[in-house]
Amino acid sequence: MLAGCGGAGSGKSTLLKCVNLVEDIDAGRVVVEGEEIEVPSVDVNCVRRGIGIVYQSFNLFPHMTVLRNITLAPARL
């Protein structure tokens, strides 16, 4: 597990979006478990399966517990 901390506007969300291939990577390299993920031949879905992100504006199902909310997606996969 890895956690990122920093002040507002320091790029935490942008970094997470780049690692999860939601935002284009302008420069540099992103390597996850020894594999460069910004190459055109990468399987985006495979990369995303191994990365979990919780954004500040998250939406939980109100009828579920917190544990059930965070385990729903992995259980479905």
CORCOR-V227179 format. One record per backbone hydrogen bond with DSSP energy under -1.0 kcal/mol. NH is the residue of the N-H (numbers start at 1). CO is the residue of the C=O. E is the energy in kcal/mol with one decimal. If there is no record, write none. Layout:
# CORCOR-V227179
nh: {NH,NH}
co: {CO,CO}
e: {E,E}
This chain:
# CORCOR-V227179
nh: {10,15,16,17,18,19,20,21,22,23,32,35,37,42,47,48,49,50,51,58,64,69,70,71,75,76,77}
co: {7,11,12,13,14,15,16,18,17,17,35,32,30,39,43,44,45,47,48,56,61,65,66,67,71,72,73}
e: {-1.7,-2.5,-2.3,-2.5,-2.2,-2.6,-2.0,-1.2,-3.1,-1.3,-2.7,-1.7,-2.5,-1.8,-2.0,-2.5,-1.7,-1.0,-1.2,-1.4,-1.8,-2.3,-2.3,-1.4,-1.9,-1.9,-1.9}
